[in-house]
Amino acid sequence: MNKTLVLLVDDEVPFVETMSKRLTKRELDVLTAFSGPEALKQLDEHPDVDVAVLGVKMPGMDGIETLREIKRLHPSVEVVMLTGYGTIESAIDGMKQGAFDFMVKPCDMDLLMNKIKEAKNKKTQHEQKIIEAKNLEIILRKGN
C-alpha cells in the first residue's frame, strides 16, 4: 500500500513544524500549510492527498471555511479537525460539514495516527466503490 499523504494545516508555525517531524518519523508523507488558502493551493498541486489535519482557529479563512472548500473542491480528501478546548462547538460544526473526526489539541500522537489511518481507509473504500460503480456502468453499457 502507498504511504499515506497528509496535509497538516494550522497557523501556529512551531506546532506545524513539530507535528510534521513527528508524523514523518511515523512513515507518513507530510505537506504543510499555514492558512486556509495555502491549504487549498497545496491540494490543487497535490491531488493525491489522503487526509488533511486541519486547525479550527486560524486568522482570515478559519478551519470551518477551509473544510467547506476542501469538501467542495476535493471531496475525497478526509479531514481531521484539531481544536483547542474553547472551540469544541466549532469541531462539532465541522463534523456536520463533512469532517471525518476531530481531536482536541494537544493531541496524543498514537490517537492521531489511528485517526489518520481510519480516515485513509475510509477514503480508499470510497474510491474503490467509485471504481466498482464505473466498472458496472461499463459492463451494463456493453450489455445493451
LUMRO-993915 format. One record per atom (N, C-alpha, C): atom name; residue in three letters; x, y, z; chain. Coordinates in pm, whole numbers. Atoms other than C-alpha are relative to their C-alpha. Layout:
N
R   name   resn       px       py       pz   chain
R     CA    ala        X        Y        Z       A
...
//
This chain:
144
R   name   resn       px       py       pz   chain
R      N    met       86     -120        0       A
R     CA    met        0        0        0       A
R      C    met       89      124        0       A
R      N    asn      -75     -126        6       A
R     CA    asn      120      354      -75       A
R      C    asn        6       64      138       A
R      N    lys       -7      -80     -122       A
R     CA    lys      238      579      203       A
R      C    lys     -118       96        2       A
R      N    thr      108      -95      -15       A
R     CA    thr      -37      799      338       A
R      C    thr       57      141      -14       A
R      N    leu      -40     -139       18       A
R     CA    leu       -6     1161      223       A
R      C    leu      -93       89       82       A
R      N    val       75      -83      -94       A
R     CA    val     -116     1402      496       A
R      C    val       33      147      -24       A
R      N    leu      -18     -145        5       A
R     CA    leu     -169     1777      468       A
R      C    leu      -30       54      139       A
R      N    leu       12      -54     -134       A
R     CA    leu     -111     1946      804       A
R      C    leu      -19      151      -10       A
R      N    val       35     -142       17       A
R     CA    val     -277     2289      829       A
R      C    val      -29       65      135       A
R      N    asp       24      -78     -122       A
R     CA    asp     -250     2534     1120       A
R      C    asp       82      127      -11       A
R      N    asp      -74     -127        8       A
R     CA    asp     -142     2895     1163       A
R      C    asp      114        7      100       A
R      N    glu     -109        2      -98       A
R     CA    glu       90     2804     1453       A
R      C    glu      119      -73      -61       A
R      N    val     -114       57       73       A
R     CA    val      418     2751     1267       A
R      C    val       79     -102       83       A
R      N    pro      -75      101      -76       A
R     CA    pro      611     2578     1553       A
R      C    pro      -78     -130       18       A
R      N    phe       85      119      -15       A
R     CA    phe      317     2339     1606       A
R      C    phe        5      -83     -128       A
R      N    val        0       71      129       A
R     CA    val      304     2250     1235       A
R      C    val      136      -65      -25       A
R      N    glu     -133       56       23       A
R     CA    glu      681     2201     1215       A
R      C    glu       27     -121       88       A
R      N    thr      -20      111      -93       A
R     CA    thr      690     1978     1523       A
R      C    thr      -85     -120      -41       A
R      N    met       91      109       40       A
R     CA    met      386     1772     1414       A
R      C    met       47      -64     -130       A
R      N    ser      -49       51      128       A
R     CA    ser      528     1737     1064       A
R      C    ser      115      -98       22       A
R      N    lys     -114       88      -30       A
R     CA    lys      852     1589     1201       A
R      C    lys      -48     -129       65       A
R      N    arg       49      118      -73       A
R     CA    arg      663     1355     1433       A
R      C    arg      -77      -95      -92       A
R      N    leu       76       85       92       A
R     CA    leu      431     1230     1157       A
R      C    leu       92      -64     -105       A
R      N    thr      -97       54       97       A
R     CA    thr      720     1187      912       A
R      C    thr       77     -117       60       A
R      N    lys      -70      110      -70       A
R     CA    lys      902      971     1170       A
R      C    lys      -87     -125        5       A
R      N    arg       93      113       -5       A
R     CA    arg      590      751     1171       A
R      C    arg      -39      -47     -141       A
R      N    glu       15       52      136       A
R     CA    glu      625      677      800       A
R      C    glu     -114       63      -81       A
R      N    leu      100      -71       81       A
R     CA    leu      376      935      668       A
R      C    leu       72      102      -88       A
R      N    asp      -48     -112       82       A
R     CA    asp      441     1175      381       A
R      C    asp      -83      121       44       A
R      N    val       70     -116      -57       A
R     CA    val      355     1523      510       A
R      C    val       25      126      -83       A
R      N    leu       -5     -134       58       A
R     CA    leu      276     1850      335       A
R      C    leu      -50       95      108       A
R      N    thr       45      -96     -101       A
R     CA    thr      224     2166      539       A
R      C    thr      -57      125      -65       A
R      N    ala       56     -128       40       A
R     CA    ala       21     2483      509       A
R      C    ala      -31       77      128       A
R      N    phe       19      -83     -120       A
R     CA    phe      -18     2775      750       A
R      C    phe     -125       87       -7       A
R      N    ser      126      -74       13       A
R     CA    ser     -354     2910      628       A
R      C    ser      -95      -80      -89       A
R      N    gly       98       65       86       A
R     CA    gly     -675     2802      456       A
R      C    gly       34       11     -148       A
R      N    pro      -33      -13      142       A
R     CA    pro     -584     2948      116       A
R      C    pro      124      -80      -40       A
R      N    glu     -121       77       29       A
R     CA    glu     -238     2787      135       A
R      C    glu      -33     -150       -5       A
R      N    ala       42      141        0       A
R     CA    ala     -403     2451      217       A
R      C    ala      -68      -35     -133       A
R      N    leu       71       25      127       A
R     CA    leu     -630     2478      -90       A
R      C    leu       99       -3     -116       A
R      N    lys     -102       -2      105       A
R     CA    lys     -328     2562     -307       A
R      C    lys       78     -132        2       A
R      N    gln      -72      128      -12       A
R     CA    gln     -143     2255     -174       A
R      C    gln      -85     -114      -58       A
R      N    leu       88      106       51       A
R     CA    leu     -446     2036     -255       A
R      C    leu      -12        6     -152       A
R      N    asp        3      -14      146       A
R     CA    asp     -462     2177     -609       A
R      C    asp      128      -58      -61       A
R      N    glu     -129       46       51       A
R     CA    glu      -92     2097     -654       A
R      C    glu       26     -148       30       A
R      N    his      -20      139      -43       A
R     CA    his     -113     1756     -479       A
R      C    his     -136      -69       14       A
R      N    pro      134       60       -7       A
R     CA    pro     -447     1592     -569       A
R      C    pro       -2     -139       65       A
R      N    asp       -7      132      -62       A
R     CA    asp     -324     1265     -412       A
R      C    asp        2        5      153       A
R      N    val        7      -10     -147       A
R     CA    val     -354     1397      -54       A
R      C    val     -114      -90       49       A
R      N    asp      100       90      -57       A
R     CA    asp     -537     1137      156       A
R      C    asp      -78       65      112       A
R      N    val       62      -54     -122       A
R     CA    val     -604     1319      482       A
R      C    val       56      139       28       A
R      N    ala      -42     -132      -47       A
R     CA    ala     -595     1683      591       A
R      C    ala      -23        4      151       A
R      N    val       13      -24     -144       A
R     CA    val     -530     1755      960       A
R      C    val       -6      151       12       A
R      N    leu       32     -141       16       A
R     CA    leu     -683     2098      996       A
R      C    leu      -34       68      132       A
R      N    gly       31      -80     -119       A
R     CA    gly     -674     2353     1277       A
R      C    gly     -129       77      -20       A
R      N    val      128      -72        9       A
R     CA    val    -1008     2517     1355       A
R      C    val       23      150        3       A
R      N    lys      -21     -145      -19       A
R     CA    lys     -888     2859     1475       A
R      C    lys      118       47      -84       A
R      N    met     -105      -63       81       A
R     CA    met     -695     3042     1204       A
R      C    met      -49      137      -41       A
R      N    pro       43     -133       44       A
R     CA    pro     -696     3411     1112       A
R      C    pro      -42       -3     -147       A
R      N    gly       47       -3      139       A
R     CA    gly     -873     3502      789       A
R      C    gly      -96     -114      -23       A
R      N    met       83      116       32       A
R     CA    met    -1016     3183      644       A
R      C    met       20     -105      111       A
R      N    asp      -16       93     -112       A
R     CA    asp    -1082     2967      952       A
R      C    asp      -14     -145      -45       A
R      N    gly        3      142       32       A
R     CA    gly    -1083     2588      969       A
R      C    gly     -131      -48      -59       A
R      N    ile      132       44       50       A
R     CA    ile    -1457     2551      909       A
R      C    ile      -18       45     -145       A
R      N    glu        7      -48      139       A
R     CA    glu    -1446     2768      594       A
R      C    glu       91      -84      -90       A
R      N    thr      -96       79       77       A
R     CA    thr    -1138     2576      478       A
R      C    thr      -55     -140      -24       A
R      N    leu       63      133       13       A
R     CA    leu    -1316     2244      544       A
R      C    leu     -107        2     -109       A
R      N    arg      106      -10      102       A
R     CA    arg    -1615     2358      334       A
R      C    arg       60        1     -141       A
R      N    glu      -64      -10      132       A
R     CA    glu    -1386     2447       45       A
R      C    glu       70     -131      -39       A
R      N    ile      -63      129       29       A
R     CA    ile    -1188     2122       73       A
R      C    ile     -105      -99      -46       A
R      N    lys      106       96       34       A
R     CA    lys    -1511     1920       63       A
R      C    lys      -65       35     -134       A
R      N    arg       59      -43      128       A
R     CA    arg    -1639     2126     -232       A
R      C    arg       95      -31     -117       A
R      N    leu      -96       13      110       A
R     CA    leu    -1319     2113     -440       A
R      C    leu       72     -134       -5       A
R      N    his      -73      128      -10       A
R     CA    his    -1159     1787     -320       A
R      C    his      -79      -95       90       A
R      N    pro       91       73      -90       A
R     CA    pro    -1447     1576     -184       A
R      C    pro       54     -132       54       A
R      N    ser      -49      130      -50       A
R     CA    ser    -1246     1254     -146       A
R      C    ser      102       16      113       A
R      N    val      -97      -21     -109       A
R     CA    val     -996     1411       98       A
R      C    val      -75       -6      133       A
R      N    glu       59        7     -134       A
R     CA    glu    -1082     1314      455       A
R      C    glu       68      105       87       A
R      N    val      -52     -109      -82       A
R     CA    val    -1038     1586      717       A
R      C    val      -18      -32      149       A
R      N    val        4       12     -145       A
R     CA    val     -949     1552     1085       A
R      C    val       21      141       54       A
R      N    met       -8     -136      -55       A
R     CA    met    -1016     1879     1270       A
R      C    met       77       -4      133       A
R      N    leu      -71      -16     -127       A
R     CA    leu     -780     1990     1550       A
R      C    leu      -51      126       67       A
R      N    thr       59     -115      -67       A
R     CA    thr     -932     2219     1807       A
R      C    thr       55       17      141       A
R      N    gly      -33      -28     -139       A
R     CA    gly     -841     2389     2132       A
R      C    gly     -124      -25       85       A
R      N    tyr      113       30      -87       A
R     CA    tyr    -1063     2333     2435       A
R      C    tyr     -117       94      -19       A
R      N    gly      107      -99       10       A
R     CA    gly    -1260     2653     2373       A
R      C    gly      -81       -6     -128       A
R      N    thr       68       -2      130       A
R     CA    thr    -1370     2563     2021       A
R      C    thr      -60     -136      -38       A
R      N    ile       57      132       28       A
R     CA    ile    -1529     2220     2057       A
R      C    ile     -128       14      -83       A
R      N    glu      122      -21       80       A
R     CA    glu    -1856     2363     1917       A
R      C    glu       36        9     -149       A
R      N    ser      -45      -13      139       A
R     CA    ser    -1664     2451     1600       A
R      C    ser       34     -137      -58       A
R      N    ala      -35      134       47       A
R     CA    ala    -1533     2095     1575       A
R      C    ala     -126      -80      -30       A
R      N    ile      127       69       23       A
R     CA    ile    -1887     1960     1605       A
R      C    ile      -64       54     -128       A
R      N    asp       47      -60      125       A
R     CA    asp    -1991     2205     1332       A
R      C    asp       76      -60     -118       A
R      N    gly      -83       60      103       A
R     CA    gly    -1702     2065     1129       A
R      C    gly      -45     -141      -36       A
R      N    met       50      136       26       A
R     CA    met    -1838     1712     1169       A
R      C    met     -126        9      -87       A
R      N    lys      121      -18       80       A
R     CA    lys    -2170     1836     1031       A
R      C    lys       33       40     -144       A
R      N    gln      -42      -46      133       A
R     CA    gln    -1980     1988      735       A
R      C    gln       77     -108      -76       A
R      N    gly      -65      109       72       A
R     CA    gly    -1819     1655      649       A
R      C    gly      137      -41       50       A
R      N    ala     -129       44      -54       A
R     CA    ala    -1508     1626      867       A
R      C    ala      -10     -146       43       A
R      N    phe       -5      140      -40       A
R     CA    phe    -1404     1267      937       A
R      C    phe      -12      -11      152       A
R      N    asp        0        3     -146       A
R     CA    asp    -1341     1338     1306       A
R      C    asp       68      127       51       A
R      N    phe      -74     -113      -57       A
R     CA    phe    -1197     1594     1546       A
R      C    phe       76      -46      124       A
R      N    met      -81       27     -119       A
R     CA    met     -935     1594     1819       A
R      C    met       30      132       70       A
R      N    val      -33     -119      -78       A
R     CA    val     -852     1836     2097       A
R      C    val      153        9       12       A
R      N    lys     -144      -26      -15       A
R     CA    lys     -503     1994     2098       A
R      C    lys       31       24      147       A
R      N    pro     -101       81       68       A
R     CA    pro     -255     1899     2226       A
R      C    pro      -49     -144      -11       A
R      N    cys       55      133       21       A
R     CA    cys     -334     1559     2081       A
R      C    cys      105     -108       19       A
R      N    asp      -85      118      -17       A
R     CA    asp     -189     1219     2159       A
R      C    asp       39      -52     -139       A
R      N    met      -48       41      133       A
R     CA    met       27     1106     1863       A
R      C    met      -55     -135      -44       A
R      N    asp       53      131       38       A
R     CA    asp      -88      744     1872       A
R      C    asp     -147       10      -40       A
R      N    leu      141      -21       33       A
R     CA    leu     -451      855     1872       A
R      C    leu      -13       70     -135       A
R      N    leu        3      -70      128       A
R     CA    leu     -385     1096     1585       A
R      C    leu       36      -96     -113       A
R      N    met      -39       98      103       A
R     CA    met     -209      820     1389       A
R      C    met     -116      -95      -31       A
R      N    asn      116       88       21       A
R     CA    asn     -513      594     1441       A
R      C    asn     -108       70      -81       A
R      N    lys      102      -77       73       A
R     CA    lys     -749      869     1319       A
R      C    lys       40       14     -147       A
R      N    ile      -48      -15      138       A
R     CA    ile     -532      928     1010       A
R      C    ile      -16     -132      -75       A
R      N    lys       12      133       62       A
R     CA    lys     -523      554      938       A
R      C    lys     -147      -31      -33       A
R      N    glu      143       24       23       A
R     CA    glu     -903      525      977       A
R      C    glu      -52       87     -114       A
R      N    ala       45      -92      105       A
R     CA    ala     -957      830      756       A
R      C    ala       50      -46     -137       A
R      N    lys      -56       50      126       A
R     CA    lys     -725      690      487       A
R      C    lys      -78     -125      -46       A
R      N    asn       78      119       35       A
R     CA    asn     -913      356      499       A
R      C    asn     -136       37      -56       A
R      N    lys      131      -45       49       A
R     CA    lys    -1245      537      456       A
R      C    lys       14       55     -142       A
R      N    lys      -23      -57      133       A
R     CA    lys    -1106      730      158       A
R      C    lys       23     -111     -102       A
R      N    thr      -31      111       91       A
R     CA    thr     -968      411       -1       A
R      C    thr     -126      -80      -33       A
R      N    gln      125       75       23       A
R     CA    gln    -1301      227       44       A
R      C    gln      -94       79      -90       A
R      N    his       87      -85       81       A
R     CA    his    -1491      521     -104       A
R      C    his       47        0     -145       A
R      N    glu      -55       -1      136       A
R     CA    glu    -1258      537     -404       A
R      C    glu      -23     -135      -68       A
R      N    gln       23      133       54       A
R     CA    gln    -1294      158     -451       A
R      C    gln     -145      -15      -46       A
R      N    lys      142        7       39       A
R     CA    lys    -1674      190     -457       A
R      C    lys      -25       78     -128       A
R      N    ile       14      -80      123       A
R     CA    ile    -1646      460     -724       A
R      C    ile       50      -80     -120       A
R      N    ile      -56       82      108       A
R     CA    ile    -1425      232     -936       A
R      C    ile      -96     -114      -35       A
R      N    glu       94      109       23       A
R     CA    glu    -1669      -58     -892       A
R      C    glu     -125       49      -73       A
R      N    ala      119      -56       65       A
R     CA    ala    -1963      163     -990       A
R      C    ala       28       33     -147       A
R      N    lys      -37      -32      139       A
R     CA    lys    -1781      285    -1302       A
R      C    lys       15     -128      -82       A
R      N    asn      -15      127       70       A
R     CA    asn    -1690      -74    -1397       A
R      C    asn     -136      -62      -30       A
R      N    leu      133       53       20       A
R     CA    leu    -2050     -184    -1350       A
R      C    leu      -73       75     -111       A
R      N    glu       62      -83      104       A
R     CA    glu    -2168      105    -1566       A
R      C    glu       52      -40     -139       A
R      N    ile      -60       44      128       A
R     CA    ile    -1926       -4    -1844       A
R      C    ile      -57     -136      -41       A
R      N    ile       53      134       29       A
R     CA    ile    -2045     -367    -1820       A
R      C    ile     -146       10      -45       A
R      N    leu      141      -14       36       A
R     CA    leu    -2411     -262    -1832       A
R      C    leu      -18       64     -137       A
R      N    arg        7      -64      133       A
R     CA    arg    -2347      -37    -2134       A
R      C    arg       31      -98     -111       A
R      N    lys      -41      100      101       A
R     CA    lys    -2177     -321    -2321       A
R      C    lys     -111     -103      -20       A
R      N    gly      108       99        9       A
R     CA    gly    -2474     -547    -2244       A
R      C    gly     -117       46      -82       A
R      N    asn      115      -54       75       A
R     CA    asn    -2719     -318    -2424       A
R      C    asn       30       12     -147       A
//
